[in-house]
Amino acid sequence: MFVPFNTLPETSKLWVYQANNAFSEDQLTIIDALLEKFINQWQRHGADLESSYKIVYNQFIVIAVNDTVSGCSIDASVHVIQEIEKHFNVELTNKLQVAFRSDTNINTVSLADFKKYIALNKISKHTIVFNNMVDTIGTFQTQWEVPANQSWHNKYFK
């Protein structure tokens, strides 16, 4: 059951899927339709799940649910993300991609390149990174877009 994202409690379970490129307006229209249809049909053992999604910076798909979800329910959400990946030939489930800001641009690079940029001082502990490991709306609001030294990314700095 779709509800507005901002009405879900901070304790709601959340997943962030990062695209390797920003989506176009035409792509966003299709993605919105796919996600809204999925959210409206998303269930756990036959019961509707109070859930929502939003797309941030035209590049991050955020899905949240105010309920306990089973493995089957989680699998169903991953399937819709995989459908989007196939439809647009985009990577959303690649956990070896890192996104960070440089000025107002969002850059997505491999983890290996992220480490190289640190070694070359192109990325500092103060560079804003996207911590896609957050798992609730509360942590999304406070720990998703943070300086690298406030995220798991900090372990790559000497």
DAWOZI-V348650 format. One record per pair of residues at least 24 apart in sequence whose ideal C-beta (glycine too) atoms are under 10 Angstrom apart, sorted by the first residue. I is the first residue (numbers start at 1). GAP is how many residues later the second one is. Records with the same first field share a line. If there is no record, write none. Layout:
I=GAP / GAP
This chain:
1=38 / 39 / 40 / 41 / 42 / 46 / 47 / 48 / 49 / 50 / 51 / 65 / 66
2=33 / 34 / 35 / 36 / 37 / 38 / 39 / 40 / 46 / 47 / 48 / 49 / 50 / 51
3=36 / 46 / 47 / 48 / 49 / 61 / 62 / 63
4=48 / 50
5=46 / 47 / 48 / 49 / 57 / 58 / 59 / 132
6=46 / 48 / 131
7=43 / 45 / 59
8=42 / 43 / 44 / 56 / 57 / 58 / 59 / 128 / 129
9=41 / 55 / 57 / 127 / 128 / 129
10=126 / 127 / 128 / 129 / 130 / 131 / 132
11=55 / 125 / 126 / 127
12=38 / 39 / 40 / 52 / 53 / 54 / 55 / 123 / 124 / 125 / 126 / 128
13=36 / 38 / 50 / 51 / 52 / 53 / 54 / 55 / 56 / 60 / 61 / 122 / 123 / 124
14=38 / 39 / 48 / 49 / 50 / 51 / 120 / 121 / 122 / 123 / 124 / 125 / 126 / 127 / 130
15=38 / 46 / 47 / 48 / 49 / 50 / 59 / 62 / 63 / 66 / 117 / 119 / 120 / 125
16=40 / 44 / 45 / 46 / 47 / 48 / 76 / 83 / 114 / 115 / 116 / 117 / 118 / 119 / 124 / 128
17=36 / 38 / 42 / 43 / 44 / 45 / 46 / 60 / 61 / 63 / 64 / 67 / 68 / 73 / 74 / 75 / 76 / 77 / 115
18=38 / 39 / 41 / 42 / 43 / 44 / 73 / 74 / 75 / 76 / 77 / 79 / 80 / 81 / 88 / 90 / 112 / 114
19=36 / 38 / 39 / 40 / 41 / 42 / 65 / 66 / 69 / 71 / 72 / 73 / 75 / 78 / 80 / 87 / 89
20=39 / 70 / 71 / 72 / 74 / 77 / 79 / 88 / 89 / 90
21=37 / 38 / 67 / 68 / 69 / 70 / 85 / 87
22=33 / 35 / 36 / 37 / 38 / 83 / 84 / 86
23=32 / 34 / 35 / 36 / 37 / 38 / 61 / 65 / 67
24=34 / 64
25=33
27=28 / 31 / 57 / 60 / 61 / 63
28=27 / 30
30=54 / 57 / 58
31=24 / 27 / 30 / 49 / 52 / 53 / 56 / 57 / 59
34=46 / 47 / 49 / 50 / 53
35=26 / 28 / 42 / 45 / 46 / 49
37=43
38=25 / 38 / 39 / 41 / 42 / 43 / 45 / 46
39=24 / 25 / 26 / 38 / 41
41=35 / 39
42=25 / 27 / 31 / 34 / 35 / 38
43=26 / 27 / 29 / 30 / 33
44=24 / 25 / 26 / 28 / 29 / 30 / 32
45=25 / 27 / 28
47=26
49=24 / 27 / 28
51=26
52=85
53=24 / 27
54=86
56=50 / 74 / 84 / 88 / 89
57=42 / 44 / 49 / 73 / 88
58=48
59=31 / 33 / 40 / 47 / 49 / 71
60=32 / 39 / 46 / 70 / 72 / 84 / 85
61=31
62=70 / 72 / 75 / 78 / 82
64=72 / 73 / 76
65=72
66=71
95=37 / 38
97=35
98=25 / 31 / 32 / 33 / 34 / 50 / 55 / 58
99=29 / 30 / 31 / 32 / 33 / 46
100=27 / 28 / 29 / 30 / 45 / 48 / 53
101=26 / 27 / 28 / 29 / 44
102=25 / 26
106=24 / 39
111=42 / 45
114=34 / 39 / 42
115=38 / 41 / 42
117=39
118=30 / 35 / 38 / 39 / 40
119=37 / 39
123=25 / 30 / 33 / 34
124=24 / 25 / 33
125=24 / 25 / 26 / 28 / 29 / 31 / 32
126=24
127=26
129=24 / 25
